Amino acid sequence: MQIFGYLAALGLTATLAGLTLVSWQAPTDQALLRLQESQVRQRIRLGQMQALQLQQTTTLAWPLDDPHTQWTQRSFYGPDFVAFADGSVSPGEILLCRNQQGRRLVISQLGRLRAEPVRC
C-alpha cells in the first residue's frame, strides 16, 4: 500500500516540476519575441531609408533566426510588404508566436510599429 502513496507523490512532483518549467520558459519566450520585434522594426527603417535614397519601391523581407518562432503575415495591402519612395510603407499586421506566447505587430503607413502581447 505504501507504494501507491509513493507513486502518487512522484506523479504530483512530476506535474509540479513540469508546470514550473513552463513558467520559467515564459520570460525567455517574451524576450525572444521582443528581439524579433526589434529586428522587424530595424528592417522597416532600413527599407524606408533605402527607398528614399534610391527613389524606388523596395520590398521588405526578413528571415527569422529562430526556427521555433512561427510567424504569419496578415492584412497587408498588396501582395508584398514594401517601402515606397516617399518614405511610407504598406500598412499591415504581423503575428509572432512562440510556445503559446505571442506578439501582434501593427505597422502603420508611416512605418511606426505598435506591439501588443497575445495568446497564440
Disulfide bonds with the S-S distance in Angstrom:
Cys97-Cys120 2.03
